[in-house]
C-alpha cells in the first residue's frame, strides 16, 4: 500500500487499470441488455412481467448497494471488486443456461453483489487528490460511454450471429478477465486508514451494521446533498427507465435506429465526461456546478415537454447529458468529501442505491404517467421539480463554497 500511496506513477497505473475494469463491466452490462429482452419475449414474458423482472433487479441492487459499500470499507478494494467480478461471472453463466421463467429470475440474484462501478469509484476517490476528485470520477463516465457503445454493438452482433447463449457465455469470460485484472493489479487496500474510524472507537465491524451505514447521514452537508440527489434525479431516472417504450411508441424507432441513438448518447457522454467536466471543476466550485446542473435540468424538462420528434430529442440530448453527467459526478464528489476517507466506500454504495431506487420505482411511476398523461408529463415534472430544487439550493447558500483558483 505504501508503495502505491507514495508513488504517483503507481497510483496512476492503479487508476488506469480501474478505468479498464469499469469499461469492461459496462460493456458486458450493455451486452446483456441486447440479450434479455429477446430471451424474455421468447419465454413468453409480456410487458408487465418484463417490468417485474426489471423491478426485481432494482430491489436486489437497492438492498445490496450500501452493504457492498460497507464491505469495501471493511475488507478493501481488491476484495470488493473481486466479489463483484465473480458475481458477474455467475450472473452471465446463469443467463446462458436460462431456458424458463424461473431461471430468468434466478439469474438476476447475483446482481446483489454486482457493483463494479461503485467499487471503481471508491478506488479512484481513495487514490485521487481532493481537488482532482471530481475530474477523476468524471473519467469513469467516459468509461461508461465506451462500454455503452461497445456493449450495445457487440451484444447485437454476437446474439445475431452466434445466439444468445454464446453472447452470455462471452460476457462471462469477459467478467473473468476483469477478475484476473483486479487480483493482479488492484492493491488489497487503497485507503490510508484500513479500518473505519468508528470501528476504532469500539463500534461493530459488521458489514451488515445498518447503524454504521446510516451514521454517514449525520456528517455536515451529507443529508442535504443526498436529498437533492434523490429528488432532483427522480424525474430524469423515470424518463430513462421509460425511454425504450418512448423510442418505440412515441418516436416510432426501429431496433437499428434505436441502436444508433444509444451510440449517440454514448459519444455525447464521452465528450462531456472526458473533456468538459475536468475543465469546469478546475475553475468553479462544486456547489456552483451543482446549481448549474439542476438549473439546466429544469430547462431540459421544459424542452422535453415540447418536443414532437426524434430530431428535437437529439438536440435536447446534449444539454440533458451535460446536466446529468455534471450532477452525478459533482454529488458523488461532494458526498465522498463530506465523510472520512475510511467511509468513502459506504457512501458510494449509498449513492449507487439511489440509482437502484429510481430503477425500482421508475417503471411504476413512469407507466402511470405515460398511460394517463403522455410523454410531455415527464418533461413538465422534471421542469417543476428541478426548478424547486434550484430555488432551495439558492436559498440555503448554494454558493457557500468559494471558487477554486
N, C-alpha and C positions, 0 to 999 in steps of 0.2 A: 504493500500500500504506500509506504513512504517513498519508494522509487517512483511511483506514478504521481503522487501529490507534489513531489519536489522537482519533477522533470516536465516542463511544459510540452515538450515533444511527445513524451509518453502519454500525457493526459490527452493531447490532441489525437493521438492514434486510437486510444480507447473510445473517444467521442466519435471518430470516423467509423470504427467498427460498429458502434451502437447505431449510427445512422444506417449502415448497411443492413443490420439485423431488422431495424424498423421498416425499411423499404421492402425487404423480403417478406416480412409478416403482412404488410398491407397488400402486397402483390397476391399472396395466397388467399387473403380475405376477399379481395375483389374477384379472384378466380372462382371462389366458392359462390359468389353472387350470380355467376353465369351458369351455375350447375343447379342449385337448389330449387329455383322457381320451376324449371322444366321437369325436374325429378318429382317435385311435389304435384305438378299437374298430371304427370303420368301415373302417379299413385292415387289419383282421384281427389286431390285437395281442391276445394273451391276457395273463393276469395276469403271467406270467413275463417276457414281452417288454416289458410296460409297466414292470416293475421294472428291467429292463436300461436302459430309456430314462431312468428317474429316476436310476439309479446313474451313468449317463453324465454327466448334468448335475452331480451331486455331485463326480465326479472332475475334471471340467473346471474347476469353480469352486474346488475344493480346490487345484489347481495354480495357478490364476490369482490367488487372493486375496493371498498375500504379494508376488507380483510387482507386482500392481496398487498395493498399499500403498507399495512402494518407488518405483514410477513417480510416485505422488502426491508423495512427499517430494522427489524429484529435480526434477520438472517443474512442480509446483504444482497447486493445487486446480482451477483452471479447466481445465487440460489433462486432468486425471484424470477430472473429471466429464463433460467433453465426449466423451472416448473412451467412457465408459460409456453415455451417452445415444445416441451414434451406433451403438454395438453393439446397443442395444435396438431402434433403428430397423431395422437389418439383420435382427435376430432375428425381429421380428414380420412383416417383409416375406417372409422365408423361410417362416414359418409359414403365411402367406396363400397361398403357391403350393405348399405341401407336399401332394402327391397320391399319394405312395407311401412305403413303409417307409424307403427310403434318405434321402429328403428330410426325413422327420420327424426322423431322427438328425442330418442335416446342419444343420438349423435350430437345433440346440442349441449348435453350435460357437461362435457369438459370445458365449455365456454366459461364456467365459473372461475377457471384459472387462466384464461386466455387474455392477458393484459400486458402484452409486449410493449405497446406504446406508452402506458404509464411507467413501466419499468425502464424503458429507454429515457423517458423524461426525467426520471429520478437520477439516472447516471449522469445525464447532461447537466442537470441542476446542481448535482454534487461537485462536478469537475469544472464548471464554468464560474468565472468571477461574477459577482452580483451585477455589476454594470453591463456585463455582456450576456446575462442570462436570457433575457427576452429574445435577443438575436439568435442565441444558440438553440433555444426552444423553437423559434421560428423555422430554423433549418429542418427540424423534424417534420414540419408541414410540407417542406419541399420533398422530403422522402415520401410523405403521404401522396402527393401529386404524382410522383414517379410510379409508386405502387398502384395507384388507381388506373393509370394509363396502361401499364404493363399487365396488370392482373386482368383487366377487362378484355384486352386484346388476346392475351394468352388463353384465358378461360374459354372464350368463344371458339378460338381456333382448335384447341385440344378437344373440346367437347364435340365439335362438329366432325372432326377427322377421326378421332380415336374413341369417342364415347365418354360419358360422364364418369364412369368408374376409373378410367385411365387418368382423367383430369384430376379427380380427387386423390388418387394414388400419387400423382406427380406432385401435388401440393404437400402431401405427407412427407415425401422425400425432401422437398424444399425446406419444410419445417425442421427436419432432422439436420439438414446442413446448417440452419440457423442455430440449432442446439450445439453443434460442434464449434461454431464460431464463438458462442458465449462461453463454453467451457475452456476454450483455448486462449481467448483474448480479453475477457472481462475480469477485472480483479474481484476477489471474494468480497471485498468491501470498497466502497467509493466514498465513504464518509470519514471525517476526521475522528468523530466520536462514534464508535460502533454500537453503543447501547443508548437508546433514547434517554434523555436527561431525567425524565420522570421515573424511569426504572432505577436510576441511581439513588433515588430518594426512597426506595423500598416499594415501588408500585409493582404490580404484576407484570411479568414479562410475556404474558399470554398473547398470542396473535388474535384471539377472539375476545379480547378485553374491550367491550364497547365503550366503557368509560374513558379509556386511553384514546380511542378514536374521536369521541365527541369532545374531549378536553381541548382539542385544537380550536374549536369554535370560540373559546374564551380568550384567545390571543387578540390583541388590539387590531381592529380592522378586518379580521377574518370573517365574522358573521355578516358584516355589511357587504363585502366583496362577494362572498359565497351566495348571498341572497340575490344580488344583482346578476350573478352568473346564471342562476336558475330562472329568474323571472324574465330577464331580457333574452335569454337563449331559447325559451319555450316556443315562441311563435315561429322562429326560424327552424327549430327542431321539428315541429309539426309539419311545416312545408316540406322539409327534406324527406320525412317519412312518407308523405303522400305524393312525392314527386313522380314516382313510377306510374301511378294512376293518372296524374295530371298530364304526363307526357303522352300517354296512350289516348286518353279520352278528350282532353282539352286541346292539346297541340296536334293530335292525330299523327304521332310519330310512329314509324316502323322500328323494329328492333335495331336495324343497321343505323338508322338516323339517330336513335337514342344513344347508341354507342359513340357516334361522332360527338354528340352533345356532351357526354360524360368525359370524353377526351379533352374537349374544350374547357370544361370545368377544371380538369387536372392541370392543363397548361397555364390557365389564369392563376390558379392557386400556387403553382410552382414559381411563377414570376413574382407574385406578391410576397410569398414566404421567403424566397431566396434572395430577392434584390431590393425589396421595398421596406420590410419591417425593420431590418437591421439599421438602415439609414434613419428611419423615424425614431427608433428608440435611442439613438445616439444624440438626437437633437431636442427631443421633447420628453417631458416627464410621463411616467406611466399613467398617472391619473388623468392627464390631458388627453392622452391617446385613448383611454377608456371612454371618456366622454365623446370624443370624436367618433369612435366606432359605434356607440349607441345612437348618436345623432344621425349618422349616415344610415344605420339600420332602419330608423324610423322613416326616412325618406325613401329607402328601398321598398319598404312595405307599401307606401303610397303608390309607388310606381308599379308594383306587382298587382295592386288592386285595379289599375287602369290598363294593364297590358291586354292585348287581344290576340297576339300571335307569337310564334316562336322567335321571330326576328326581334321583337320588342324584348323578349326574355333574354336573348343573347346580349343585348345592350345592358340590361339590368344586372347580368351575371357579374360584370366587372366590379361595380360598387358593392354588390352583395358579397362576393368572395373577399373583397378588401375588408369590409366591416366584420365578417365572420372570422377571418384569419387574425386580424388585429385584436378583436375581442377575446378570442380563445387564448392567444399567446399572452396577452397582457394580464388577463385574470389569473392564468396559471402562474405567471412570473410573480405577480403581486402576492398571491396566496403562499407560494413557497418561501418568499422573503419574509412573510409575516410570522412564520413559525421557526423554531430552532432547526439547525441543519440536520439534526438526528431525526426529525419528524417529516422531512420532505416527501418520503415515500408514501406515508399515510395520507398526507394532504393531496398528493397527486392521485391516489386511489379514490379519495372522495370526489375529486374533480372528474375522474373517469365515470364515477357513478352518476354524475349529473347527465352525461350523455346517455347512459343506460336508462335513467329515469325518463328522459324525453322519448326514447325508443319504446318504453313501456306504456306510457300514457298517450303518446302521439297518435298511434293508429286509431284509438277510440275517439279522442277529441277531433282528430282530423277527419275521420269518416263521418262524424256527425255534422261538422261544418260543411264538408263537401256536399253531402246529400241535402242539407237544409238550406244553405246559403250560397253554394258555389265557390269557385276559385277566388273571386275577389275578396271573400271574407278573410282568407289567410292574410292578405296584404293589409286590410284595414286594421285587423287585430294587432299585427306586427307594428304598424304605424302608431297606434294609440298607446300600446304597452311601452314601446321604446321611448316615445315622447315623454311619458310619465316617468320612466327611469332616468331619462336625461335631466328632467326638472329636479328629481330627487338628488341626483349627483351634484347638480349646480347649487342646490340649497344647502347641502351638507358638506360643502367645502371640497368639491371635486378637484379643485386646483391647489390643494393644500401642499402638494409636493413641489419643490422648486424645479425649474427646468435644469437639465444637466448641461454643463458647459460643452 
